[in-house]
Amino acid sequence: MGFFVYLRASRLPFLTGSLFPVAVAAALAYLIDHTWNFLFFGLTALGVAALQVGANLINDYYDSFGSDPLNRNFTPFSGGSRVIQDGRMSPGQVKTLAYVMLGLGVGCGLLLIYLGRPWVAVIGLLGLGAALFYSASPVQIMSLGLGELMIFLAFGPILTFGAYYVQTGKFSLLGAAVSLPLAFLITAIIWINEFPDMEADLAAGKYHLVARLGLKLSRWVYAALMLAPFVSLFVLMEIFHLPDLIVAALIPLPLALRAVRLAFRTPPTDPEFVPIQALTIQTHFLTGLTLTLALLYAAWWR
């Protein structure tokens, strides 16, 4: 079993979903409190990345007994990593690796607690619970129609709130609010990835919100999720008084508009649906990058 099998199983390219919120929160701390603790930043980034990888692997493990064997519409972005279905790893190996990664995330949290951030215990438990119970039986939040909301909170307000606290030692509503653009977009990624999986998910009893709402209404929800981030930028400027430089995060808006337009006219089983998934991920990536750089630039020139 080679390195690239582990890389594929871990779905490392998706780590921007957790790492950009950490970067945005750290950039905000640098802007507001003029502080950037590189050790704390590194431990936070490693910890949340490990929890996300663990969550990805746990998801593959439980789906290997459910929807993944039934899924004929999997894409490079949905339907799991397929390492179990392709015979590259056994379910037991995937489960073991998942718990190793979750353990690494817990270890980073314990070290942060030791270094003087005791509330990481609470915030970290929320993250660990989300990573585990999104997929794990008997809870399987993803099957209850609550998975999308949990993703919004876990990869949005909870994550940036916690990362800001780690950097500053302070609790801040702004630390949670700054996540809004990325929280909407990470939910959009999960949402659009459920389109091609829907038939297999329904057959396996996974009743996520896309399955419950149907494709017609779910397309409109996707459009709202893709446009809400750009509206939230103005909320952050007007209500939370973040610098006007964050309008730089409007740069990915054309990608979002293109993705929405394609989503309304492309069947989820069509190969042309894959670019829509890619555009959604690219929108998240560029929004996270531009928002982080805008906050850092504002801090440097303050």
Buried (B, 14 or more C-beta within 10 A) or exposed (E): EEEEBBEBBBBBEBBBBBBBBBBBBBBBBBBBBEEBBEEBBEBBBBBBBBBBBBBBBBBBBBBBEBBBEBBEBBBEBBBBBBBBBEEBBBBEBBBBBBBEBBEBBBBBBBBBBEBEBEBBEEBBEBBBBBBBBBBBEEBBBBBEBBBBEBBBBBBBBBBBBBBBBBBBBEEBEBBBBBBBBBBBBBBBBBBBBBBBBBBBBBEBEBBBBBBEBEBEEBBEBBBBBBBBBBEBBEBBBEEBEBBEBBBBBBBBBEBBBBBBEBBEEBEBEEEEBBBBBBBBBBBBBBBBBBBBBBBBBBBEEE
